[in-house]
């Protein structure tokens, strides 16, 4: 059995609202899959279905080759970590970790051994006798991960586990989760709306929208070859620039500017014609000395600058639209300057204007 | 180092000075004191009257403190005052009330908390309809159901017994208590419930091990509501029991209203205070928890 989790033709309706529609997903053993989407896209709902906390309307869920569609959450071989930690407030950390094991009627020494191991992995040994109220946010989330860990399961489910933490702690715990996955090699399904978390953690990302998976692929694929305009705009910060124009053969015309598209890898093999949208990531716009090598160059006037230390985001008008580009943090620009920028069509994305699909 | 001398600061600094006898304070505290007096005065009159002898009461100085303090009216109210035929004072009624209140409180809270928990966390089929019917029950006037319940209790063979009254109190506590518990359990984070399910706890496991320990405030509120409500009940007590099992409120009424010879105001006052002591004690003991519990669950719809 190669797949750890398989979801087949899954439907979920709340009354008349279709939250998930005919969803199919196969997650390999040891894979780290991130479900990414804006709020209300059904990603948490999907996770709850996998966990067995919601009854599905149609379809099947298989975990480790067993059909668990009707199984109780505790019988599915999953551990779950929640956004709000969901630690039992009246129990100590040890009590929290052992609650599930006691329910499963495990022998005492086995429980003790598992708690010891989990506490070592997560470095929460000094906290075992404390109540959750006496822990910091990061410690609480670590205990919550520990509660999934002691269950000794194959599949870990994370429901936005880092969203309640402050930025620095989030970055630290993100690395810890990644390390945990490297060491344990469990299957992990991770729900988030944070694209940085998705990009850094995932083996594969599933971008969800309106109860469907828009694109499923490696972070590289999602970033480099977004399947449609929504995915292209969703991934990347600052987000992709879109220029509305017309594609004729190898040339993209927008206003009075024509950009040669030679070198662009068309999805259907050949070139296409018609109304189209050109997407260019701000970080793929070159400036300074590198402009000389770019196939297309233009002069723009700086409208606004956002210095971020490591780099500077510049706002300007290009071909009649707002255009953002990312420059090195060292670059000296001020509002009103004229700078020369260069575009490389091979790193751009083209979308059909009507279907919004990648050309 | 930057040198800043203290006197470099000029103008207003530090906490803003406040006048103790500002117009605002006088108005505020004046009103509060007036209202407090308005409520405290009857209690004061009751207490001093209950400690006066009858001759002193006949003088008519209602507000003057007792010249000779006597506790005889209290003793009489407790054990000798006449209620119609018998002269046993309030003591029988007190023990009847205890025997009614304790099982009613325990039963109604036990059932209602499980109801509320099921309604809040386990979305079973027909839950909404069940809840609507239950809440509707809270708005039906008691008088409408008075006689049908007499017939039901008679058919069950419980009419006139204490257990019959206990059942009535338990049922009538159900709508408001269920609402109270449902709202409280709904306010607890849903993820806790989910986590417990992933951890393999069942319906009762989650109720006893997760929900109950987190619900002390709301249980306190429920206990206060039920103890005071059932202790103070007069209507059900007088309708569904016989004279030998009358609760304290009915006994009090009979003492105060029985017109044999002179009206013993001091005994009546003492009897009234004794009857009110139980709810009063409950409020004093659990005041803080009560406020916390009300804030936690009762006011949210």
Interface residues (C-beta under 8 A of the other chain):
Chain A: X48 X51 X52 X53 X72 X73 X74 X75 X78 X79 X80 X82 X83 X84 X85 X86 X87 X88 X89 X90 X99 X100 X103 X104 X147 X151 X159
Chain B: X189 X191 X192 X194 X195 X196 X197 X198 X199 X200 X201 X205 X209 X210 X213 X214
